[in-house]
Amino acid sequence: MSLVRIGMSVAGVVGLLAAALAGATIWLLLTDPVTVADAVSEQDVTPFVRQLADVLYQAIRQLARYL
């Protein structure tokens, strides 16, 4: 496997992770804006990260249930 193929694979994985994180952030902003506003105003991202992890976990769980 050449270095170019490995680089493209890593770039693809990073892109997919970034897209999933962006989608979950937008979903959380639309469904639970209070948590996002509190995290921004208090400059404490712990509740936001916790909710974001929960959103991603629920999405993966539903996807696994579907498959």
mmCIF file as Biopython writes it, N, C-alpha, C and O atoms, coordinates in Angstrom:
data_model
#
loop_
_atom_site.group_PDB
_atom_site.id
_atom_site.type_symbol
_atom_site.label_atom_id
_atom_site.label_alt_id
_atom_site.label_comp_id
_atom_site.label_asym_id
_atom_site.label_entity_id
_atom_site.label_seq_id
_atom_site.pdbx_PDB_ins_code
_atom_site.Cartn_x
_atom_site.Cartn_y
_atom_site.Cartn_z
_atom_site.occupancy
_atom_site.B_iso_or_equiv
_atom_site.auth_seq_id
_atom_site.auth_asym_id
_atom_site.pdbx_PDB_model_num
ATOM 1   N N  . MET A ? 1  ? 0.841   -1.166 0.000  1.0 0.0 1  A 1 
ATOM 2   C CA . MET A ? 1  ? 0.000   0.000  0.000  1.0 0.0 1  A 1 
ATOM 3   C C  . MET A ? 1  ? 0.893   1.238  0.000  1.0 0.0 1  A 1 
ATOM 4   O O  . MET A ? 1  ? 1.805   1.360  0.817  1.0 0.0 1  A 1 
ATOM 5   N N  . SER A ? 2  ? 0.626   2.124  -0.898 1.0 0.0 2  A 1 
ATOM 6   C CA . SER A ? 2  ? 1.494   3.296  -1.019 1.0 0.0 2  A 1 
ATOM 7   C C  . SER A ? 2  ? 1.125   4.353  0.017  1.0 0.0 2  A 1 
ATOM 8   O O  . SER A ? 2  ? 0.052   4.317  0.619  1.0 0.0 2  A 1 
ATOM 9   N N  . LEU A ? 3  ? 2.024   5.268  0.201  1.0 0.0 3  A 1 
ATOM 10  C CA . LEU A ? 3  ? 1.834   6.337  1.172  1.0 0.0 3  A 1 
ATOM 11  C C  . LEU A ? 3  ? 0.653   7.225  0.779  1.0 0.0 3  A 1 
ATOM 12  O O  . LEU A ? 3  ? -0.037  7.759  1.648  1.0 0.0 3  A 1 
ATOM 13  N N  . VAL A ? 4  ? 0.421   7.382  -0.504 1.0 0.0 4  A 1 
ATOM 14  C CA . VAL A ? 4  ? -0.688  8.211  -0.983 1.0 0.0 4  A 1 
ATOM 15  C C  . VAL A ? 4  ? -2.023  7.574  -0.598 1.0 0.0 4  A 1 
ATOM 16  O O  . VAL A ? 4  ? -2.943  8.268  -0.166 1.0 0.0 4  A 1 
ATOM 17  N N  . ARG A ? 5  ? -2.124  6.268  -0.754 1.0 0.0 5  A 1 
ATOM 18  C CA . ARG A ? 5  ? -3.372  5.584  -0.404 1.0 0.0 5  A 1 
ATOM 19  C C  . ARG A ? 5  ? -3.641  5.640  1.091  1.0 0.0 5  A 1 
ATOM 20  O O  . ARG A ? 5  ? -4.785  5.815  1.511  1.0 0.0 5  A 1 
ATOM 21  N N  . ILE A ? 6  ? -2.602  5.494  1.893  1.0 0.0 6  A 1 
ATOM 22  C CA . ILE A ? 6  ? -2.761  5.580  3.343  1.0 0.0 6  A 1 
ATOM 23  C C  . ILE A ? 6  ? -3.173  6.994  3.729  1.0 0.0 6  A 1 
ATOM 24  O O  . ILE A ? 6  ? -4.050  7.182  4.573  1.0 0.0 6  A 1 
ATOM 25  N N  . GLY A ? 7  ? -2.546  7.979  3.117  1.0 0.0 7  A 1 
ATOM 26  C CA . GLY A ? 7  ? -2.898  9.375  3.399  1.0 0.0 7  A 1 
ATOM 27  C C  . GLY A ? 7  ? -4.337  9.679  3.031  1.0 0.0 7  A 1 
ATOM 28  O O  . GLY A ? 7  ? -5.029  10.378 3.771  1.0 0.0 7  A 1 
ATOM 29  N N  . MET A ? 8  ? -4.796  9.169  1.903  1.0 0.0 8  A 1 
ATOM 30  C CA . MET A ? 8  ? -6.187  9.379  1.492  1.0 0.0 8  A 1 
ATOM 31  C C  . MET A ? 8  ? -7.152  8.668  2.427  1.0 0.0 8  A 1 
ATOM 32  O O  . MET A ? 8  ? -8.229  9.189  2.717  1.0 0.0 8  A 1 
ATOM 33  N N  . SER A ? 9  ? -6.782  7.492  2.900  1.0 0.0 9  A 1 
ATOM 34  C CA . SER A ? 9  ? -7.632  6.764  3.835  1.0 0.0 9  A 1 
ATOM 35  C C  . SER A ? 9  ? -7.757  7.513  5.159  1.0 0.0 9  A 1 
ATOM 36  O O  . SER A ? 9  ? -8.848  7.635  5.716  1.0 0.0 9  A 1 
ATOM 37  N N  . VAL A ? 10 ? -6.637  8.007  5.650  1.0 0.0 10 A 1 
ATOM 38  C CA . VAL A ? 10 ? -6.662  8.775  6.904  1.0 0.0 10 A 1 
ATOM 39  C C  . VAL A ? 10 ? -7.469  10.044 6.719  1.0 0.0 10 A 1 
ATOM 40  O O  . VAL A ? 10 ? -8.252  10.409 7.596  1.0 0.0 10 A 1 
ATOM 41  N N  . ALA A ? 11 ? -7.295  10.718 5.601  1.0 0.0 11 A 1 
ATOM 42  C CA . ALA A ? 11 ? -8.052  11.938 5.328  1.0 0.0 11 A 1 
ATOM 43  C C  . ALA A ? 11 ? -9.548  11.638 5.245  1.0 0.0 11 A 1 
ATOM 44  O O  . ALA A ? 11 ? -10.366 12.432 5.709  1.0 0.0 11 A 1 
ATOM 45  N N  . GLY A ? 12 ? -9.903  10.515 4.665  1.0 0.0 12 A 1 
ATOM 46  C CA . GLY A ? 12 ? -11.312 10.132 4.589  1.0 0.0 12 A 1 
ATOM 47  C C  . GLY A ? 12 ? -11.916 9.858  5.943  1.0 0.0 12 A 1 
ATOM 48  O O  . GLY A ? 12 ? -13.047 10.262 6.216  1.0 0.0 12 A 1 
ATOM 49  N N  . VAL A ? 13 ? -11.175 9.176  6.796  1.0 0.0 13 A 1 
ATOM 50  C CA . VAL A ? 13 ? -11.667 8.883  8.147  1.0 0.0 13 A 1 
ATOM 51  C C  . VAL A ? 13 ? -11.820 10.172 8.945  1.0 0.0 13 A 1 
ATOM 52  O O  . VAL A ? 13 ? -12.822 10.364 9.634  1.0 0.0 13 A 1 
ATOM 53  N N  . VAL A ? 14 ? -10.838 11.046 8.853  1.0 0.0 14 A 1 
ATOM 54  C CA . VAL A ? 14 ? -10.917 12.331 9.560  1.0 0.0 14 A 1 
ATOM 55  C C  . VAL A ? 14 ? -12.091 13.147 9.036  1.0 0.0 14 A 1 
ATOM 56  O O  . VAL A ? 14 ? -12.792 13.792 9.816  1.0 0.0 14 A 1 
ATOM 57  N N  . GLY A ? 15 ? -12.310 13.127 7.748  1.0 0.0 15 A 1 
ATOM 58  C CA . GLY A ? 15 ? -13.450 13.835 7.164  1.0 0.0 15 A 1 
ATOM 59  C C  . GLY A ? 15 ? -14.783 13.293 7.647  1.0 0.0 15 A 1 
ATOM 60  O O  . GLY A ? 15 ? -15.695 14.061 7.955  1.0 0.0 15 A 1 
ATOM 61  N N  . LEU A ? 16 ? -14.899 11.975 7.716  1.0 0.0 16 A 1 
ATOM 62  C CA . LEU A ? 16 ? -16.138 11.379 8.198  1.0 0.0 16 A 1 
ATOM 63  C C  . LEU A ? 16 ? -16.382 11.701 9.673  1.0 0.0 16 A 1 
ATOM 64  O O  . LEU A ? 16 ? -17.513 11.978 10.071 1.0 0.0 16 A 1 
ATOM 65  N N  . LEU A ? 17 ? -15.334 11.665 10.472 1.0 0.0 17 A 1 
ATOM 66  C CA . LEU A ? 17 ? -15.477 12.018 11.888 1.0 0.0 17 A 1 
ATOM 67  C C  . LEU A ? 17 ? -15.861 13.482 12.057 1.0 0.0 17 A 1 
ATOM 68  O O  . LEU A ? 17 ? -16.698 13.811 12.897 1.0 0.0 17 A 1 
ATOM 69  N N  . ALA A ? 18 ? -15.261 14.353 11.271 1.0 0.0 18 A 1 
ATOM 70  C CA . ALA A ? 18 ? -15.594 15.777 11.340 1.0 0.0 18 A 1 
ATOM 71  C C  . ALA A ? 18 ? -17.045 16.021 10.917 1.0 0.0 18 A 1 
ATOM 72  O O  . ALA A ? 18 ? -17.743 16.834 11.523 1.0 0.0 18 A 1 
ATOM 73  N N  . ALA A ? 19 ? -17.489 15.323 9.889  1.0 0.0 19 A 1 
ATOM 74  C CA . ALA A ? 19 ? -18.871 15.478 9.434  1.0 0.0 19 A 1 
ATOM 75  C C  . ALA A ? 19 ? -19.856 14.961 10.481 1.0 0.0 19 A 1 
ATOM 76  O O  . ALA A ? 19 ? -20.898 15.576 10.707 1.0 0.0 19 A 1 
ATOM 77  N N  . ALA A ? 20 ? -19.535 13.841 11.119 1.0 0.0 20 A 1 
ATOM 78  C CA . ALA A ? 20 ? -20.416 13.311 12.164 1.0 0.0 20 A 1 
ATOM 79  C C  . ALA A ? 20 ? -20.472 14.251 13.363 1.0 0.0 20 A 1 
ATOM 80  O O  . ALA A ? 20 ? -21.541 14.467 13.934 1.0 0.0 20 A 1 
ATOM 81  N N  . LEU A ? 21 ? -19.343 14.801 13.742 1.0 0.0 21 A 1 
ATOM 82  C CA . LEU A ? 21 ? -19.299 15.730 14.864 1.0 0.0 21 A 1 
ATOM 83  C C  . LEU A ? 21 ? -20.048 17.013 14.536 1.0 0.0 21 A 1 
ATOM 84  O O  . LEU A ? 21 ? -20.760 17.542 15.389 1.0 0.0 21 A 1 
ATOM 85  N N  . ALA A ? 22 ? -19.903 17.518 13.330 1.0 0.0 22 A 1 
ATOM 86  C CA . ALA A ? 22 ? -20.621 18.728 12.921 1.0 0.0 22 A 1 
ATOM 87  C C  . ALA A ? 22 ? -22.123 18.483 12.882 1.0 0.0 22 A 1 
ATOM 88  O O  . ALA A ? 22 ? -22.905 19.323 13.328 1.0 0.0 22 A 1 
ATOM 89  N N  . GLY A ? 23 ? -22.525 17.337 12.352 1.0 0.0 23 A 1 
ATOM 90  C CA . GLY A ? 23 ? -23.952 17.008 12.316 1.0 0.0 23 A 1 
ATOM 91  C C  . GLY A ? 23 ? -24.545 16.866 13.707 1.0 0.0 23 A 1 
ATOM 92  O O  . GLY A ? 23 ? -25.655 17.332 13.963 1.0 0.0 23 A 1 
ATOM 93  N N  . ALA A ? 24 ? -23.810 16.225 14.604 1.0 0.0 24 A 1 
ATOM 94  C CA . ALA A ? 24 ? -24.299 16.068 15.976 1.0 0.0 24 A 1 
ATOM 95  C C  . ALA A ? 24 ? -24.371 17.413 16.694 1.0 0.0 24 A 1 
ATOM 96  O O  . ALA A ? 24 ? -25.283 17.649 17.487 1.0 0.0 24 A 1 
ATOM 97  N N  . THR A ? 25 ? -23.417 18.289 16.418 1.0 0.0 25 A 1 
ATOM 98  C CA . THR A ? 25 ? -23.445 19.619 17.027 1.0 0.0 25 A 1 
ATOM 99  C C  . THR A ? 25 ? -24.646 20.418 16.540 1.0 0.0 25 A 1 
ATOM 100 O O  . THR A ? 25 ? -25.308 21.082 17.338 1.0 0.0 25 A 1 
ATOM 101 N N  . ILE A ? 26 ? -24.932 20.365 15.270 1.0 0.0 26 A 1 
ATOM 102 C CA . ILE A ? 26 ? -26.099 21.060 14.729 1.0 0.0 26 A 1 
ATOM 103 C C  . ILE A ? 26 ? -27.377 20.467 15.295 1.0 0.0 26 A 1 
ATOM 104 O O  . ILE A ? 26 ? -28.299 21.202 15.649 1.0 0.0 26 A 1 
ATOM 105 N N  . TRP A ? 27 ? -27.443 19.145 15.385 1.0 0.0 27 A 1 
ATOM 106 C CA . TRP A ? 27 ? -28.612 18.486 15.959 1.0 0.0 27 A 1 
ATOM 107 C C  . TRP A ? 27 ? -28.816 18.921 17.410 1.0 0.0 27 A 1 
ATOM 108 O O  . TRP A ? 27 ? -29.940 19.210 17.821 1.0 0.0 27 A 1 
ATOM 109 N N  . LEU A ? 28 ? -27.751 18.965 18.170 1.0 0.0 28 A 1 
ATOM 110 C CA . LEU A ? 28 ? -27.846 19.375 19.563 1.0 0.0 28 A 1 
ATOM 111 C C  . LEU A ? 28 ? -28.235 20.842 19.673 1.0 0.0 28 A 1 
ATOM 112 O O  . LEU A ? 28 ? -28.993 21.209 20.571 1.0 0.0 28 A 1 
ATOM 113 N N  . LEU A ? 29 ? -27.740 21.674 18.792 1.0 0.0 29 A 1 
ATOM 114 C CA . LEU A ? 29 ? -28.101 23.090 18.799 1.0 0.0 29 A 1 
ATOM 115 C C  . LEU A ? 29 ? -29.581 23.273 18.511 1.0 0.0 29 A 1 
ATOM 116 O O  . LEU A ? 29 ? -30.209 24.174 19.068 1.0 0.0 29 A 1 
ATOM 117 N N  . LEU A ? 30 ? -30.143 22.446 17.660 1.0 0.0 30 A 1 
ATOM 118 C CA . LEU A ? 30 ? -31.557 22.559 17.326 1.0 0.0 30 A 1 
ATOM 119 C C  . LEU A ? 30 ? -32.468 21.922 18.364 1.0 0.0 30 A 1 
ATOM 120 O O  . LEU A ? 30 ? -33.566 22.421 18.608 1.0 0.0 30 A 1 
ATOM 121 N N  . THR A ? 31 ? -32.032 20.832 18.977 1.0 0.0 31 A 1 
ATOM 122 C CA . THR A ? 31 ? -32.906 20.107 19.898 1.0 0.0 31 A 1 
ATOM 123 C C  . THR A ? 31 ? -32.731 20.504 21.351 1.0 0.0 31 A 1 
ATOM 124 O O  . THR A ? 31 ? -33.666 20.364 22.138 1.0 0.0 31 A 1 
ATOM 125 N N  . ASP A ? 32 ? -31.560 20.995 21.728 1.0 0.0 32 A 1 
ATOM 126 C CA . ASP A ? 32 ? -31.318 21.381 23.119 1.0 0.0 32 A 1 
ATOM 127 C C  . ASP A ? 32 ? -30.486 22.660 23.164 1.0 0.0 32 A 1 
ATOM 128 O O  . ASP A ? 32 ? -29.322 22.633 23.564 1.0 0.0 32 A 1 
ATOM 129 N N  . PRO A ? 33 ? -31.086 23.783 22.753 1.0 0.0 33 A 1 
ATOM 130 C CA . PRO A ? 33 ? -30.307 25.022 22.678 1.0 0.0 33 A 1 
ATOM 131 C C  . PRO A ? 33 ? -29.899 25.569 24.044 1.0 0.0 33 A 1 
ATOM 132 O O  . PRO A ? 33 ? -28.941 26.336 24.135 1.0 0.0 33 A 1 
ATOM 133 N N  . VAL A ? 34 ? -30.607 25.188 25.100 1.0 0.0 34 A 1 
ATOM 134 C CA . VAL A ? 34 ? -30.272 25.679 26.435 1.0 0.0 34 A 1 
ATOM 135 C C  . VAL A ? 34 ? -28.901 25.162 26.871 1.0 0.0 34 A 1 
ATOM 136 O O  . VAL A ? 34 ? -28.106 25.917 27.431 1.0 0.0 34 A 1 
ATOM 137 N N  . THR A ? 35 ? -28.622 23.904 26.623 1.0 0.0 35 A 1 
ATOM 138 C CA . THR A ? 35 ? -27.322 23.343 26.980 1.0 0.0 35 A 1 
ATOM 139 C C  . THR A ? 35 ? -26.197 24.046 26.226 1.0 0.0 35 A 1 
ATOM 140 O O  . THR A ? 35 ? -25.152 24.355 26.799 1.0 0.0 35 A 1 
ATOM 141 N N  . VAL A ? 36 ? -26.420 24.293 24.947 1.0 0.0 36 A 1 
ATOM 142 C CA . VAL A ? 36 ? -25.398 24.959 24.143 1.0 0.0 36 A 1 
ATOM 143 C C  . VAL A ? 36 ? -25.204 26.392 24.634 1.0 0.0 36 A 1 
ATOM 144 O O  . VAL A ? 36 ? -24.069 26.855 24.758 1.0 0.0 36 A 1 
ATOM 145 N N  . ALA A ? 37 ? -26.294 27.094 24.912 1.0 0.0 37 A 1 
ATOM 146 C CA . ALA A ? 37 ? -26.185 28.477 25.383 1.0 0.0 37 A 1 
ATOM 147 C C  . ALA A ? 37 ? -25.495 28.540 26.747 1.0 0.0 37 A 1 
ATOM 148 O O  . ALA A ? 37 ? -24.668 29.421 26.980 1.0 0.0 37 A 1 
ATOM 149 N N  . ASP A ? 38 ? -25.829 27.616 27.643 1.0 0.0 38 A 1 
ATOM 150 C CA . ASP A ? 38 ? -25.163 27.590 28.949 1.0 0.0 38 A 1 
ATOM 151 C C  . ASP A ? 38 ? -23.671 27.296 28.807 1.0 0.0 38 A 1 
ATOM 152 O O  . ASP A ? 38 ? -22.850 27.900 29.498 1.0 0.0 38 A 1 
ATOM 153 N N  . ALA A ? 39 ? -23.322 26.380 27.924 1.0 0.0 39 A 1 
ATOM 154 C CA . ALA A ? 39 ? -21.908 26.043 27.726 1.0 0.0 39 A 1 
ATOM 155 C C  . ALA A ? 39 ? -21.134 27.236 27.178 1.0 0.0 39 A 1 
ATOM 156 O O  . ALA A ? 39 ? -19.981 27.453 27.551 1.0 0.0 39 A 1 
ATOM 157 N N  . VAL A ? 40 ? -21.757 28.005 26.302 1.0 0.0 40 A 1 
ATOM 158 C CA . VAL A ? 40 ? -21.088 29.168 25.732 1.0 0.0 40 A 1 
ATOM 159 C C  . VAL A ? 40 ? -20.985 30.290 26.762 1.0 0.0 40 A 1 
ATOM 160 O O  . VAL A ? 40 ? -19.931 30.912 26.898 1.0 0.0 40 A 1 
ATOM 161 N N  . SER A ? 41 ? -22.071 30.554 27.487 1.0 0.0 41 A 1 
ATOM 162 C CA . SER A ? 41 ? -22.061 31.675 28.428 1.0 0.0 41 A 1 
ATOM 163 C C  . SER A ? 41 ? -21.162 31.418 29.638 1.0 0.0 41 A 1 
ATOM 164 O O  . SER A ? 41 ? -20.514 32.339 30.133 1.0 0.0 41 A 1 
ATOM 165 N N  . GLU A ? 42 ? -21.120 30.176 30.112 1.0 0.0 42 A 1 
ATOM 166 C CA . GLU A ? 42 ? -20.302 29.850 31.276 1.0 0.0 42 A 1 
ATOM 167 C C  . GLU A ? 42 ? -18.883 29.446 30.898 1.0 0.0 42 A 1 
ATOM 168 O O  . GLU A ? 42 ? -18.044 29.252 31.777 1.0 0.0 42 A 1 
ATOM 169 N N  . GLN A ? 43 ? -18.609 29.319 29.632 1.0 0.0 43 A 1 
ATOM 170 C CA . GLN A ? 43 ? -17.322 28.872 29.105 1.0 0.0 43 A 1 
ATOM 171 C C  . GLN A ? 43 ? -16.896 27.535 29.718 1.0 0.0 43 A 1 
ATOM 172 O O  . GLN A ? 43 ? -15.717 27.291 29.977 1.0 0.0 43 A 1 
ATOM 173 N N  . ASP A ? 44 ? -17.879 26.694 29.936 1.0 0.0 44 A 1 
ATOM 174 C CA . ASP A ? 44 ? -17.639 25.342 30.449 1.0 0.0 44 A 1 
ATOM 175 C C  . ASP A ? 44 ? -18.241 24.371 29.450 1.0 0.0 44 A 1 
ATOM 176 O O  . ASP A ? 44 ? -19.462 24.304 29.306 1.0 0.0 44 A 1 
ATOM 177 N N  . VAL A ? 45 ? -17.402 23.626 28.767 1.0 0.0 45 A 1 
ATOM 178 C CA . VAL A ? 45 ? -17.883 22.763 27.702 1.0 0.0 45 A 1 
ATOM 179 C C  . VAL A ? 45 ? -18.231 21.356 28.177 1.0 0.0 45 A 1 
ATOM 180 O O  . VAL A ? 45 ? -18.639 20.522 27.368 1.0 0.0 45 A 1 
ATOM 181 N N  . THR A ? 46 ? -18.080 21.076 29.453 1.0 0.0 46 A 1 
ATOM 182 C CA . THR A ? 46 ? -18.339 19.728 29.951 1.0 0.0 46 A 1 
ATOM 183 C C  . THR A ? 46 ? -19.768 19.261 29.688 1.0 0.0 46 A 1 
ATOM 184 O O  . THR A ? 46 ? -19.947 18.159 29.169 1.0 0.0 46 A 1 
ATOM 185 N N  . PRO A ? 47 ? -20.810 20.056 30.025 1.0 0.0 47 A 1 
ATOM 186 C CA . PRO A ? 47 ? -22.168 19.584 29.716 1.0 0.0 47 A 1 
ATOM 187 C C  . PRO A ? 47 ? -22.418 19.440 28.215 1.0 0.0 47 A 1 
ATOM 188 O O  . PRO A ? 47 ? -23.131 18.539 27.774 1.0 0.0 47 A 1 
ATOM 189 N N  . PHE A ? 48 ? -21.821 20.341 27.444 1.0 0.0 48 A 1 
ATOM 190 C CA . PHE A ? 48 ? -21.981 20.281 25.994 1.0 0.0 48 A 1 
ATOM 191 C C  . PHE A ? 48 ? -21.353 19.020 25.420 1.0 0.0 48 A 1 
ATOM 192 O O  . PHE A ? 48 ? -21.948 18.351 24.576 1.0 0.0 48 A 1 
ATOM 193 N N  . VAL A ? 49 ? -20.157 18.700 25.876 1.0 0.0 49 A 1 
ATOM 194 C CA . VAL A ? 49 ? -19.462 17.499 25.400 1.0 0.0 49 A 1 
ATOM 195 C C  . VAL A ? 49 ? -20.214 16.253 25.839 1.0 0.0 49 A 1 
ATOM 196 O O  . VAL A ? 49 ? -20.313 15.285 25.085 1.0 0.0 49 A 1 
ATOM 197 N N  . ARG A ? 50 ? -20.739 16.273 27.046 1.0 0.0 50 A 1 
ATOM 198 C CA . ARG A ? 50 ? -21.505 15.130 27.555 1.0 0.0 50 A 1 
ATOM 199 C C  . ARG A ? 50 ? -22.758 14.903 26.704 1.0 0.0 50 A 1 
ATOM 200 O O  . ARG A ? 50 ? -23.069 13.767 26.344 1.0 0.0 50 A 1 
ATOM 201 N N  . GLN A ? 51 ? -23.478 15.991 26.381 1.0 0.0 51 A 1 
ATOM 202 C CA . GLN A ? 51 ? -24.670 15.876 25.535 1.0 0.0 51 A 1 
ATOM 203 C C  . GLN A ? 51 ? -24.293 15.451 24.118 1.0 0.0 51 A 1 
ATOM 204 O O  . GLN A ? 51 ? -24.994 14.657 23.490 1.0 0.0 51 A 1 
ATOM 205 N N  . LEU A ? 52 ? -23.186 15.984 23.625 1.0 0.0 52 A 1 
ATOM 206 C CA . LEU A ? 52 ? -22.731 15.632 22.285 1.0 0.0 52 A 1 
ATOM 207 C C  . LEU A ? 52 ? -22.374 14.156 22.197 1.0 0.0 52 A 1 
ATOM 208 O O  . LEU A ? 52 ? -22.700 13.489 21.214 1.0 0.0 52 A 1 
ATOM 209 N N  . ALA A ? 53 ? -21.710 13.652 23.216 1.0 0.0 53 A 1 
ATOM 210 C CA . ALA A ? 53 ? -21.382 12.222 23.254 1.0 0.0 53 A 1 
ATOM 211 C C  . ALA A ? 53 ? -22.648 11.383 23.323 1.0 0.0 53 A 1 
ATOM 212 O O  . ALA A ? 53 ? -22.724 10.318 22.710 1.0 0.0 53 A 1 
ATOM 213 N N  . ASP A ? 54 ? -23.639 11.854 24.065 1.0 0.0 54 A 1 
ATOM 214 C CA . ASP A ? 54 ? -24.901 11.124 24.159 1.0 0.0 54 A 1 
ATOM 215 C C  . ASP A ? 54 ? -25.621 11.098 22.809 1.0 0.0 54 A 1 
ATOM 216 O O  . ASP A ? 54 ? -26.184 10.074 22.422 1.0 0.0 54 A 1 
ATOM 217 N N  . VAL A ? 55 ? -25.602 12.216 22.101 1.0 0.0 55 A 1 
ATOM 218 C CA . VAL A ? 55 ? -26.230 12.262 20.773 1.0 0.0 55 A 1 
ATOM 219 C C  . VAL A ? 55 ? -25.541 11.289 19.822 1.0 0.0 55 A 1 
ATOM 220 O O  . VAL A ? 55 ? -26.210 10.547 19.102 1.0 0.0 55 A 1 
ATOM 221 N N  . LEU A ? 56 ? -24.217 11.289 19.815 1.0 0.0 56 A 1 
ATOM 222 C CA . LEU A ? 56 ? -23.485 10.370 18.943 1.0 0.0 56 A 1 
ATOM 223 C C  . LEU A ? 56 ? -23.733 8.915  19.332 1.0 0.0 56 A 1 
ATOM 224 O O  . LEU A ? 56 ? -23.889 8.056  18.465 1.0 0.0 56 A 1 
ATOM 225 N N  . TYR A ? 57 ? -23.769 8.643  20.631 1.0 0.0 57 A 1 
ATOM 226 C CA . TYR A ? 57 ? -24.034 7.278  21.097 1.0 0.0 57 A 1 
ATOM 227 C C  . TYR A ? 57 ? -25.422 6.820  20.666 1.0 0.0 57 A 1 
ATOM 228 O O  . TYR A ? 57 ? -25.583 5.696  20.190 1.0 0.0 57 A 1 
ATOM 229 N N  . GLN A ? 58 ? -26.422 7.676  20.828 1.0 0.0 58 A 1 
ATOM 230 C CA . GLN A ? 58 ? -27.782 7.313  20.433 1.0 0.0 58 A 1 
ATOM 231 C C  . GLN A ? 58 ? -27.873 7.076  18.924 1.0 0.0 58 A 1 
ATOM 232 O O  . GLN A ? 58 ? -28.571 6.165  18.479 1.0 0.0 58 A 1 
ATOM 233 N N  . ALA A ? 59 ? -27.174 7.889  18.144 1.0 0.0 59 A 1 
ATOM 234 C CA . ALA A ? 59 ? -27.201 7.719  16.686 1.0 0.0 59 A 1 
ATOM 235 C C  . ALA A ? 59 ? -26.563 6.394  16.285 1.0 0.0 59 A 1 
ATOM 236 O O  . ALA A ? 59 ? -27.094 5.683  15.432 1.0 0.0 59 A 1 
ATOM 237 N N  . ILE A ? 60 ? -25.434 6.061  16.891 1.0 0.0 60 A 1 
ATOM 238 C CA . ILE A ? 60 ? -24.762 4.786  16.574 1.0 0.0 60 A 1 
ATOM 239 C C  . ILE A ? 60 ? -25.622 3.620  17.030 1.0 0.0 60 A 1 
ATOM 240 O O  . ILE A ? 60 ? -25.713 2.607  16.337 1.0 0.0 60 A 1 
ATOM 241 N N  . ARG A ? 61 ? -26.249 3.753  18.183 1.0 0.0 61 A 1 
ATOM 242 C CA . ARG A ? 61 ? -27.107 2.687  18.695 1.0 0.0 61 A 1 
ATOM 243 C C  . ARG A ? 61 ? -28.313 2.455  17.783 1.0 0.0 61 A 1 
ATOM 244 O O  . ARG A ? 61 ? -28.668 1.311  17.498 1.0 0.0 61 A 1 
ATOM 245 N N  . GLN A ? 62 ? -28.939 3.537  17.328 1.0 0.0 62 A 1 
ATOM 246 C CA . GLN A ? 62 ? -30.077 3.401  16.421 1.0 0.0 62 A 1 
ATOM 247 C C  . GLN A ? 62 ? -29.647 2.814  15.080 1.0 0.0 62 A 1 
ATOM 248 O O  . GLN A ? 62 ? -30.367 2.009  14.489 1.0 0.0 62 A 1 
ATOM 249 N N  . LEU A ? 63 ? -28.472 3.220  14.604 1.0 0.0 63 A 1 
ATOM 250 C CA . LEU A ? 63 ? -27.964 2.667  13.353 1.0 0.0 63 A 1 
ATOM 251 C C  . LEU A ? 63 ? -27.679 1.179  13.482 1.0 0.0 63 A 1 
ATOM 252 O O  . LEU A ? 63 ? -27.994 0.404  12.578 1.0 0.0 63 A 1 
ATOM 253 N N  . ALA A ? 64 ? -27.092 0.780  14.587 1.0 0.0 64 A 1 
ATOM 254 C CA . ALA A ? 64 ? -26.820 -0.643 14.814 1.0 0.0 64 A 1 
ATOM 255 C C  . ALA A ? 64 ? -28.125 -1.428 14.960 1.0 0.0 64 A 1 
ATOM 256 O O  . ALA A ? 64 ? -28.226 -2.563 14.496 1.0 0.0 64 A 1 
ATOM 257 N N  . ARG A ? 65 ? -29.094 -0.835 15.590 1.0 0.0 65 A 1 
ATOM 258 C CA . ARG A ? 65 ? -30.405 -1.481 15.739 1.0 0.0 65 A 1 
ATOM 259 C C  . ARG A ? 65 ? -31.083 -1.654 14.379 1.0 0.0 65 A 1 
ATOM 260 O O  . ARG A ? 65 ? -31.739 -2.664 14.125 1.0 0.0 65 A 1 
ATOM 261 N N  . TYR A ? 66 ? -30.917 -0.657 13.512 1.0 0.0 66 A 1 
ATOM 262 C CA . TYR A ? 66 ? -31.496 -0.712 12.176 1.0 0.0 66 A 1 
ATOM 263 C C  . TYR A ? 66 ? -30.854 -1.803 11.336 1.0 0.0 66 A 1 
ATOM 264 O O  . TYR A ? 66 ? -31.528 -2.506 10.583 1.0 0.0 66 A 1 
ATOM 265 N N  . LEU A ? 67 ? -29.527 -1.935 11.477 1.0 0.0 67 A 1 
ATOM 266 C CA . LEU A ? 67 ? -28.810 -2.930 10.677 1.0 0.0 67 A 1 
ATOM 267 C C  . LEU A ? 67 ? -28.999 -4.295 11.302 1.0 0.0 67 A 1 
ATOM 268 O O  . LEU A ? 67 ? -28.479 -5.286 10.790 1.0 0.0 67 A 1 
#
